[in-house]
Amino acid sequence: MKKILLLSCVSLFFLGCGNFLDINPESEVVNDDMFSTAEGVEDALYGVYMSMVKEDMYGGDMSVLIPELLGQNFITDDGYLTYVSSLNLAAQPARYVVKDMWIASYLVISYLNNIIDNLENKSVKNFKYYNLYRGEALGLRAAIHFDLLRLFAVHIKSTDENAKTEAIPYVTKYTFKVTPFSSVEEVYAKIIADLEEAEKCLSEDETLMPDVRKGKETGFTGARELHFNLYAAQAMLARVYWMKGDLVNAKRYADKVIRSGKFRFENKENLATFMKRRVSLSETIWGLYTTKISSYLYDAQSLLFTMYLPNGWADVYTTTSTSESEKDERLKAWFLTKANSGLSKDIFTKIMDEKNDVSAYTGGAYLGYSMIRIPEMYYIMAEALLEEGDKEEACVYLDAVVAARGMTKFRDREGKLEISFDDIMDERRKELFGEGQWWFCLKRLNRDVYVHALGATLKGSDKIYTLPLPSEELDPR
């Protein structure tokens, strides 16, 4: 019988301080009275966030390494990862290398369900920030299930009806009982329901999150961009509906985030640094605090052969401007050429760099990684408007990002009468390079994929767009 992999004894991280920027993520304790105080609930949520930034989740593998290898933005010579890079996902080594993401994700989901269960008999009478606690837990539960769905299940438009019937388990109870697999449609419905409830619970963020954030905030209601906040719920709903193919609702939620006025594009002069090891105070809708993603992923490029740029990688940034002198500013801002053992090597530095000295960091932003940023909302708006036939307004939203990156707007380019869907896709890839999103863009469209390791193009299919379940999840033969 299929079963979820859980540890025999699940415990929550207990973090005994009010600000998780200073916590010790290694401390653990099982405390029956943990949820009797607001501090206990907050510590439990901090523990969840710190679990999420371990290497087998969003501290490396699930945020960047695996999806970027799948999307062919990087390739690898590292053992079992070569099966992922070559999209040979049916092979046993591929099953082995992605197993830890599955295990870690469901373990964190169990932590969240424990929090949610313990909040059921509580209210704002017990905890001043009860709605924030519940909203964050529900939103995180939905976000993690969503990533599991788009990694390990076929797309909702797959023609394999049997595969769509059993997608992933959507676990909503803190229990060791087996949770049956839900269909793709059912999982989407449950994700959306959790996110909609989270949006209601997190309404206080309208006042808690200032329009202009300066950083260095403390306490549970400070640094809300490091928590799953109101705008994270709305942005995730936009992303979920977009992946599902419902552009009407995707547009509705993307518009909410944009119209909130809480997020703005960073000055192009700061393009090389505003995401480097940090959560942007301007563009990040929701990010995770971590001090380690830089060293883990930078070393994977510079010292090891775990992740390196393929031949012709810079062609992604070819500009469609008619000006021969115009270059995409992101190309020189987010990559560098480094001498290594007498050879030159191209290194991706957009979200990481060689230096990882936390004590030397004096910037106002928080150390960490962006889970979702404002440019994505503009791409969703542009695509939705283009589908509706409003090409002029679609161009306005696409040009907003293009201009922020120092490029000539599409509407000002000679001979460019209107934008196309491919223009939006190209800009998505350029902007979100290294953030683990490109493979999902391809999967949504069932696009053919040129695989660098094979030197060949593989036809779009469930076979190359569905990670294998851990062997322990399969029915015994």
Backbone torsions as a table, in degrees:
resi	resn	phi	psi	omega
1	MET	NA	141.3	178.5
2	LYS	-66.4	144.3	-177.4
3	LYS	-148.7	153.3	175.6
4	ILE	-84.9	136.0	177.7
5	LEU	-77.7	114.1	176.8
6	LEU	-129.5	150.4	174.4
7	LEU	-69.3	150.7	-177.1
8	SER	-66.2	-23.9	175.9
9	CYS	-135.7	107.2	-177.7
10	VAL	-89.8	128.6	178.0
11	SER	-127.4	154.1	176.5
12	LEU	-95.0	144.9	172.8
13	PHE	-69.6	127.1	177.3
14	PHE	-105.9	115.4	-174.8
15	LEU	-114.2	107.9	-169.4
16	GLY	-86.4	50.8	173.7
17	CYS	-149.9	162.9	-173.8
18	GLY	-84.7	-7.8	-176.0
19	ASN	-134.0	116.4	-173.8
20	PHE	-77.0	6.8	171.9
21	LEU	-78.0	-11.1	-177.6
22	ASP	-122.0	13.3	-171.2
23	ILE	-79.9	167.4	172.9
24	ASN	-106.8	101.1	-172.8
25	PRO	-70.2	-6.6	-177.7
26	GLU	-86.4	-14.7	-176.0
27	SER	-78.6	135.6	179.9
28	GLU	-134.8	147.7	175.5
29	VAL	-158.4	146.2	173.1
30	VAL	-103.0	119.3	-173.1
31	ASN	-133.8	112.3	-178.9
32	ASP	-61.7	-26.4	-177.4
33	ASP	-95.4	11.3	-173.3
34	MET	-57.1	-38.3	-173.7
35	PHE	-95.8	16.4	177.8
36	SER	-86.9	-12.5	179.9
37	THR	-130.0	156.1	177.3
38	ALA	-61.4	-39.1	179.3
39	GLU	-60.5	-39.2	179.5
40	GLY	-65.0	-42.9	178.5
41	VAL	-64.0	-43.1	179.8
42	GLU	-64.0	-40.3	177.1
43	ASP	-61.5	-39.1	179.1
44	ALA	-63.7	-41.7	178.0
45	LEU	-68.0	-40.2	175.7
46	TYR	-59.1	-39.4	178.7
47	GLY	-61.3	-38.9	177.1
48	VAL	-61.5	-48.5	-179.2
49	TYR	-59.8	-40.9	-179.0
50	MET	-71.5	-27.7	173.8
51	SER	-70.1	-35.4	-177.6
52	MET	-67.8	-22.1	-177.3
53	VAL	-99.2	14.8	171.2
54	LYS	-71.4	162.3	-171.2
55	GLU	-60.9	-30.6	-177.5
56	ASP	-83.5	0.3	171.7
57	MET	-121.5	-120.6	-172.0
58	TYR	-85.9	2.6	174.1
59	GLY	-83.2	5.2	179.3
60	GLY	170.1	-68.7	-169.3
61	ASP	-66.4	-47.8	-171.7
62	MET	-84.2	-22.7	-178.6
63	SER	-91.5	-37.2	-172.5
64	VAL	-129.5	-61.4	-166.9
65	LEU	-55.2	-60.4	-175.6
66	ILE	-66.5	-52.6	-179.2
67	PRO	-64.9	-29.6	179.1
68	GLU	-75.3	-33.5	172.8
69	LEU	-66.9	-42.5	178.1
70	LEU	-61.7	-39.8	-178.0
71	GLY	-80.0	-0.5	176.5
72	GLN	68.1	17.6	171.8
73	ASN	-75.4	-24.2	174.7
74	PHE	-134.6	160.4	171.9
75	ILE	-128.8	174.5	-174.6
76	THR	-149.3	154.7	171.1
77	ASP	-116.6	15.8	-171.1
78	ASP	-94.0	95.4	168.8
79	GLY	40.9	-121.4	-175.9
80	TYR	-63.4	-25.5	-179.7
81	LEU	-64.1	-21.2	178.7
82	THR	-63.5	-28.0	178.4
83	TYR	-70.5	-32.8	175.6
84	VAL	-70.9	-46.5	-177.8
85	SER	-62.3	-33.4	-179.6
86	SER	-91.4	4.4	179.6
87	LEU	60.7	27.0	174.0
88	ASN	-88.1	67.9	-168.1
89	LEU	-79.4	-14.0	179.2
90	ALA	-80.8	-13.5	-177.7
91	ALA	-71.8	147.3	-179.3
92	GLN	-58.2	-40.5	178.0
93	PRO	-59.1	-34.8	177.7
94	ALA	-65.4	-40.3	177.5
95	ARG	-60.8	-40.3	-178.2
96	TYR	-66.7	-42.3	-171.6
97	VAL	-74.5	-23.1	-179.2
98	VAL	-99.0	-3.5	-175.9
99	LYS	-61.0	-39.2	-176.2
100	ASP	-63.7	-31.8	177.7
101	MET	-64.5	-41.5	179.8
102	TRP	-63.8	-48.8	-178.4
103	ILE	-62.6	-49.9	-177.6
104	ALA	-62.0	-39.3	-177.9
105	SER	-65.4	-45.6	-179.4
106	TYR	-71.8	-26.5	174.7
107	LEU	-66.4	-44.9	177.9
108	VAL	-65.2	-38.0	176.0
109	ILE	-60.2	-36.6	177.6
110	SER	-65.6	-37.5	175.7
111	TYR	-60.5	-45.7	-178.6
112	LEU	-63.6	-40.9	178.7
113	ASN	-65.4	-32.6	176.3
114	ASN	-64.8	-42.0	177.6
115	ILE	-63.2	-48.9	-178.7
116	ILE	-61.2	-43.2	178.8
117	ASP	-61.6	-41.4	-178.0
118	ASN	-74.5	-16.0	176.9
119	LEU	-89.0	-9.4	-174.5
120	GLU	-59.5	-37.9	-178.2
121	ASN	-97.3	14.3	178.4
122	LYS	-109.9	174.1	178.4
123	SER	-160.3	-174.8	177.8
124	VAL	-64.9	-17.0	175.2
125	LYS	-68.5	-30.8	179.6
126	ASN	-87.3	-43.6	-176.0
127	PHE	-130.6	126.6	-179.7
128	LYS	-55.6	-40.3	-176.8
129	TYR	-104.6	32.8	-179.6
130	TYR	-52.1	-46.7	-177.1
131	ASN	-64.9	-36.2	176.4
132	LEU	-65.2	-44.0	179.9
133	TYR	-58.1	-49.5	-176.6
134	ARG	-67.6	-41.5	180.0
135	GLY	-62.7	-42.9	178.6
136	GLU	-63.0	-45.1	-177.9
137	ALA	-63.9	-44.1	178.8
138	LEU	-65.2	-42.1	-179.6
139	GLY	-64.9	-42.4	178.3
140	LEU	-65.3	-40.5	178.5
141	ARG	-60.0	-42.9	179.5
142	ALA	-67.0	-43.0	-177.0
143	ALA	-62.8	-41.7	-179.2
144	ILE	-70.2	-43.4	176.1
145	HIS	-59.3	-37.5	-179.7
146	PHE	-63.0	-44.0	178.5
147	ASP	-66.3	-37.8	175.3
148	LEU	-62.4	-40.2	179.7
149	LEU	-62.3	-48.5	-175.1
150	ARG	-79.1	-12.8	173.2
151	LEU	-87.6	-48.2	-167.3
152	PHE	-104.9	-4.4	-179.4
153	ALA	-119.4	158.5	176.7
154	VAL	-69.7	159.6	178.6
155	HIS	-70.4	155.7	-176.5
156	ILE	-62.6	-21.3	179.1
157	LYS	-96.2	10.1	176.3
158	SER	-61.1	149.2	177.1
159	THR	-90.8	-2.2	178.5
160	ASP	-86.3	92.9	-175.5
161	GLU	-64.3	-34.4	178.8
162	ASN	-65.2	-42.9	179.9
163	ALA	-65.8	-36.6	179.8
164	LYS	-69.8	-24.3	-179.8
165	THR	-67.8	-34.7	-179.9
166	GLU	-122.7	96.3	-177.5
167	ALA	-93.2	-81.4	177.0
168	ILE	-144.4	163.3	171.1
169	PRO	-77.3	135.8	172.2
170	TYR	-103.9	101.8	-170.8
171	VAL	-91.0	123.1	-176.7
172	THR	-122.7	3.8	-179.7
173	LYS	-129.8	143.8	176.9
174	TYR	-83.1	92.6	-173.6
175	THR	-156.0	158.8	176.1
176	PHE	-95.2	1.0	177.2
177	LYS	-70.5	149.5	-179.2
178	VAL	-68.5	131.8	174.9
179	THR	-98.3	121.4	-178.9
180	PRO	-66.7	156.0	177.1
181	PHE	-71.2	141.1	174.5
182	SER	-102.2	160.8	176.4
183	SER	-73.9	166.0	177.8
184	VAL	-57.5	-46.2	179.3
185	GLU	-60.3	-43.2	-179.3
186	GLU	-64.9	-40.7	179.8
187	VAL	-64.8	-44.1	176.5
188	TYR	-57.4	-44.2	-178.8
189	ALA	-62.5	-39.9	-179.2
190	LYS	-71.6	-38.7	176.2
191	ILE	-60.9	-48.9	-178.4
192	ILE	-63.1	-40.7	179.2
193	ALA	-62.3	-43.7	178.5
194	ASP	-63.9	-41.7	-179.1
195	LEU	-68.6	-37.5	177.4
196	GLU	-66.1	-38.7	177.0
197	GLU	-68.7	-38.7	177.3
198	ALA	-61.6	-41.5	179.0
199	GLU	-58.2	-42.6	179.0
200	LYS	-64.4	-43.5	-176.9
201	CYS	-67.7	-28.1	-171.4
202	LEU	-98.2	16.5	-176.4
203	SER	-58.3	-25.1	-178.8
204	GLU	-63.3	-18.5	179.1
205	ASP	-65.0	-16.5	175.7
206	GLU	-58.2	-32.2	178.2
207	THR	-103.1	-28.5	-178.8
208	LEU	-70.1	-32.1	-179.2
209	MET	-98.4	109.1	178.7
210	PRO	-68.9	158.8	179.4
211	ASP	-64.0	-36.3	177.5
212	VAL	-119.4	119.1	-176.3
213	ARG	-105.9	138.5	-175.4
214	LYS	-110.9	-6.7	179.1
215	GLY	85.5	-177.7	176.7
216	LYS	61.2	27.4	176.3
217	GLU	-84.4	152.9	-179.1
218	THR	-129.6	171.8	179.0
219	GLY	82.3	165.6	-174.4
220	PHE	-63.9	-31.2	-178.5
221	THR	-93.3	3.8	174.4
222	GLY	-94.5	164.1	177.3
223	ALA	48.8	52.1	-175.0
224	ARG	-66.1	-19.6	175.8
225	GLU	-67.1	-16.1	175.9
226	LEU	-91.5	-0.1	174.6
227	HIS	-111.8	157.4	170.8
228	PHE	-71.6	104.2	-170.7
229	ASN	-106.2	-178.3	-179.6
230	LEU	-54.0	-45.3	-174.9
231	TYR	-76.4	-25.4	171.5
232	ALA	-64.1	-41.8	178.1
233	ALA	-61.2	-44.7	-179.1
234	GLN	-69.0	-42.1	179.5
235	ALA	-66.5	-39.4	177.3
236	MET	-66.1	-37.2	175.5
237	LEU	-62.6	-40.0	176.3
238	ALA	-62.1	-44.9	-179.9
239	ARG	-65.6	-42.5	-178.9
240	VAL	-64.5	-48.5	179.1
241	TYR	-63.6	-37.7	177.3
242	TRP	-60.6	-47.8	179.8
243	MET	-63.8	-35.6	-179.3
244	LYS	-71.2	-21.3	-179.1
245	GLY	97.0	11.2	179.5
246	ASP	-100.4	86.0	-174.9
247	LEU	-73.9	-23.0	178.2
248	VAL	-62.2	-50.4	179.7
249	ASN	-75.3	-32.6	176.0
250	ALA	-59.7	-44.1	178.7
251	LYS	-63.2	-41.3	-178.1
252	ARG	-58.7	-44.1	-177.6
253	TYR	-79.5	-35.8	175.9
254	ALA	-61.3	-39.3	178.9
255	ASP	-63.4	-38.5	177.5
256	LYS	-58.8	-45.2	-177.9
257	VAL	-65.4	-45.7	-178.9
258	ILE	-63.5	-45.1	-177.1
259	ARG	-71.6	-14.4	178.1
260	SER	-62.1	-27.2	-179.1
261	GLY	74.9	10.0	-177.2
262	LYS	-85.0	-14.7	-172.5
263	PHE	-130.7	140.0	-178.3
264	ARG	-141.1	159.4	179.4
265	PHE	-75.0	140.1	178.6
266	GLU	-69.0	150.7	175.4
267	ASN	-60.4	138.5	-176.0
268	LYS	-62.6	-22.3	177.6
269	GLU	-65.5	-22.2	-179.0
270	ASN	-100.9	13.7	-173.9
271	LEU	-57.2	-35.6	-175.4
272	ALA	-77.2	-16.2	-171.8
273	THR	-123.5	-17.9	-167.6
274	PHE	-70.4	-16.3	175.4
275	MET	-112.4	-2.1	-173.4
276	LYS	-74.1	104.9	-179.5
277	ARG	64.2	18.1	-173.7
278	ARG	-145.0	161.4	174.4
279	VAL	-96.4	119.2	-175.9
280	SER	-66.2	132.4	176.8
281	LEU	-78.9	-6.3	179.2
282	SER	-105.5	-50.5	-169.1
283	GLU	-98.9	-23.8	-175.0
284	THR	-75.2	123.8	175.0
285	ILE	-83.1	-41.6	176.4
286	TRP	-151.1	131.5	177.0
287	GLY	-137.9	170.3	179.6
288	LEU	-116.6	135.5	177.8
289	TYR	-77.0	128.4	174.0
290	THR	-160.9	146.9	178.1
291	THR	-104.2	-1.4	-167.1
292	LYS	-111.7	-14.6	-173.8
293	ILE	-61.5	-30.9	-178.3
294	SER	-65.1	-51.5	-177.3
295	SER	-65.3	-40.1	-178.2
296	TYR	-62.7	-49.6	-175.1
297	LEU	-83.8	-31.9	178.2
298	TYR	-67.3	-44.8	178.8
299	ASP	-63.7	-31.6	177.9
300	ALA	-62.4	-26.0	178.6
301	GLN	-92.6	-48.9	-169.1
302	SER	-83.2	-36.6	-175.1
303	LEU	-102.8	-29.5	-174.6
304	LEU	-115.4	-179.0	175.5
305	PHE	-114.5	33.2	179.8
306	THR	-76.1	-29.9	-173.8
307	MET	-155.6	111.4	175.6
308	TYR	-143.3	158.0	-174.2
309	LEU	-75.9	134.8	-178.8
310	PRO	-76.6	166.9	174.7
311	ASN	-59.6	137.3	177.5
312	GLY	79.8	11.4	-176.6
313	TRP	-59.1	-33.9	-176.0
314	ALA	-69.2	-15.0	179.0
315	ASP	-62.7	-21.1	177.0
316	VAL	-56.6	-32.7	-174.4
317	TYR	-96.6	17.8	174.2
318	THR	-62.3	128.0	-178.2
319	THR	-86.9	147.4	176.7
320	THR	-95.9	8.1	177.7
321	SER	-68.5	148.6	178.5
322	THR	-79.8	-8.7	179.3
323	SER	-79.8	118.5	-177.4
324	GLU	-65.5	-25.4	-176.1
325	SER	-85.6	-13.9	-174.8
326	GLU	-77.8	128.9	176.1
327	LYS	-119.9	150.2	178.4
328	ASP	-73.2	119.6	-176.7
329	GLU	-59.8	-27.5	-178.5
330	ARG	-66.1	-27.1	-178.3
331	LEU	-63.0	-48.7	-178.9
332	LYS	-82.0	-21.7	-178.4
333	ALA	-79.9	-32.2	-170.4
334	TRP	-108.1	3.1	-179.7
335	PHE	-139.9	153.1	174.1
336	LEU	-143.5	161.1	175.7
337	THR	-106.1	125.6	-173.3
338	LYS	-121.7	135.3	175.6
339	ALA	-76.7	131.5	-178.3
340	ASN	-145.3	111.7	-179.8
341	SER	54.9	41.5	177.2
342	GLY	83.0	-1.9	-179.7
343	LEU	-116.1	156.8	176.6
344	SER	-96.3	139.2	-178.1
345	LYS	-136.9	131.9	177.7
346	ASP	-82.3	130.4	-175.4
347	ILE	-122.5	135.5	175.7
348	PHE	-86.2	123.1	-173.7
349	THR	-124.7	8.5	-174.5
350	LYS	-54.4	-45.7	-178.2
351	ILE	-113.7	10.6	-176.6
352	MET	-154.4	163.1	171.8
353	ASP	-152.1	176.7	-174.8
354	GLU	-67.9	-35.4	-178.7
355	LYS	-82.4	133.5	178.9
356	ASN	-134.7	34.0	-179.9
357	ASP	-83.6	100.0	-177.0
358	VAL	-62.2	-38.4	-176.6
359	SER	-65.4	-24.5	-178.6
360	ALA	-87.0	-4.9	-176.8
361	TYR	-80.0	123.8	-176.9
362	THR	-123.0	6.7	-178.2
363	GLY	-67.5	159.3	179.8
364	GLY	-75.5	-25.9	-179.6
365	ALA	-73.1	166.5	-179.6
366	TYR	-92.1	142.7	174.2
367	LEU	-64.0	136.9	179.5
368	GLY	155.8	-158.2	-171.2
369	TYR	-140.0	136.2	-179.2
370	SER	-82.6	126.2	176.5
371	MET	-84.1	-33.2	178.1
372	ILE	-157.3	136.3	-175.6
373	ARG	-124.1	164.1	-174.1
374	ILE	-63.3	-32.9	179.6
375	PRO	-55.5	-35.1	-179.3
376	GLU	-59.9	-35.0	179.1
377	MET	-66.0	-35.3	178.8
378	TYR	-69.6	-37.4	177.2
379	TYR	-65.4	-39.9	177.7
380	ILE	-63.5	-44.0	177.8
381	MET	-60.7	-44.8	-178.4
382	ALA	-62.0	-45.2	-179.1
383	GLU	-65.6	-43.0	-179.4
384	ALA	-63.9	-43.6	-180.0
385	LEU	-66.9	-37.3	177.9
386	LEU	-63.2	-41.7	178.7
387	GLU	-64.2	-34.0	179.0
388	GLU	-74.9	-10.5	-179.9
389	GLY	94.6	2.8	179.1
390	ASP	-91.7	77.4	-173.3
391	LYS	-68.2	-34.8	-179.7
392	GLU	-65.7	-46.0	-179.8
393	GLU	-70.0	-34.1	175.8
394	ALA	-59.8	-40.7	179.9
395	CYS	-65.8	-35.1	178.6
396	VAL	-58.9	-45.7	-178.3
397	TYR	-70.4	-39.9	178.2
398	LEU	-66.4	-41.4	-179.5
399	ASP	-66.4	-24.5	178.5
400	ALA	-60.5	-41.5	178.6
401	VAL	-75.5	-44.1	-178.8
402	VAL	-56.7	-46.8	-179.2
403	ALA	-66.5	-37.3	179.6
404	ALA	-63.4	-26.0	179.6
405	ARG	-92.6	10.6	173.9
406	GLY	82.5	15.5	-178.7
407	MET	-100.8	160.1	174.7
408	THR	-69.6	132.4	179.5
409	LYS	-61.7	149.3	179.3
410	PHE	-58.3	-40.2	-176.2
411	ARG	-68.3	-16.3	180.0
412	ASP	-100.9	2.8	-178.5
413	ARG	-86.4	132.1	-177.1
414	GLU	-61.6	129.1	176.8
415	GLY	81.9	-2.8	179.7
416	LYS	-96.2	99.8	-174.3
417	LEU	-81.8	-33.2	-179.9
418	GLU	-160.6	158.3	-179.9
419	ILE	-85.8	161.0	178.5
420	SER	-120.7	170.0	175.3
421	PHE	-60.1	-38.7	179.8
422	ASP	-64.6	-32.0	175.6
423	ASP	-61.7	-42.8	179.5
424	ILE	-65.3	-43.9	179.3
425	MET	-61.9	-43.4	179.8
426	ASP	-61.4	-43.4	179.6
427	GLU	-67.8	-36.9	175.1
428	ARG	-56.6	-48.3	-176.8
429	ARG	-64.3	-43.1	179.9
430	LYS	-60.8	-46.4	-174.3
431	GLU	-73.0	-39.4	-173.7
432	LEU	-98.3	11.4	178.2
433	PHE	-53.1	130.7	177.4
434	GLY	83.1	2.1	-178.9
435	GLU	-108.2	12.2	171.0
436	GLY	75.2	25.6	-175.2
437	GLN	-111.9	-18.6	-170.4
438	TRP	-66.0	-41.3	-179.3
439	TRP	-59.7	-36.1	179.2
440	PHE	-70.1	-33.2	174.4
441	CYS	-62.2	-43.8	179.2
442	LEU	-66.7	-42.0	-179.2
443	LYS	-61.9	-42.3	-179.4
444	ARG	-57.4	-32.2	-177.6
445	LEU	-100.6	-3.9	-176.1
446	ASN	53.0	43.6	-177.6
447	ARG	-72.5	149.7	168.2
448	ASP	-65.9	150.3	-176.3
449	VAL	-127.3	126.8	171.7
450	TYR	-80.3	120.0	-176.4
451	VAL	-101.3	112.6	-175.3
452	HIS	-60.3	-40.0	-177.6
453	ALA	-64.3	-26.4	-178.8
454	LEU	-99.7	-18.7	-174.5
455	GLY	64.1	32.1	-175.8
456	ALA	-147.6	160.9	178.0
457	THR	-100.8	127.3	177.5
458	LEU	-99.0	137.7	-179.5
459	LYS	-69.6	139.7	178.5
460	GLY	-59.1	130.8	-178.2
461	SER	-166.5	165.1	175.0
462	ASP	-58.3	-30.2	-176.7
463	LYS	-59.4	-38.4	-177.8
464	ILE	-99.2	-1.7	-177.5
465	TYR	-120.0	18.5	180.0
466	THR	-138.0	114.9	176.8
467	LEU	-69.0	147.7	-178.3
468	PRO	-76.2	141.0	175.4
469	LEU	-68.4	150.2	173.4
470	PRO	-56.1	146.2	-177.3
471	SER	-55.5	-32.0	-177.5
472	GLU	-68.1	-16.2	-179.8
473	GLU	-89.2	-7.3	-175.3
474	LEU	-91.0	150.7	176.6
475	ASP	-63.8	137.8	176.3
476	PRO	-64.9	140.2	-179.7
477	ARG	-89.4	NA	NA
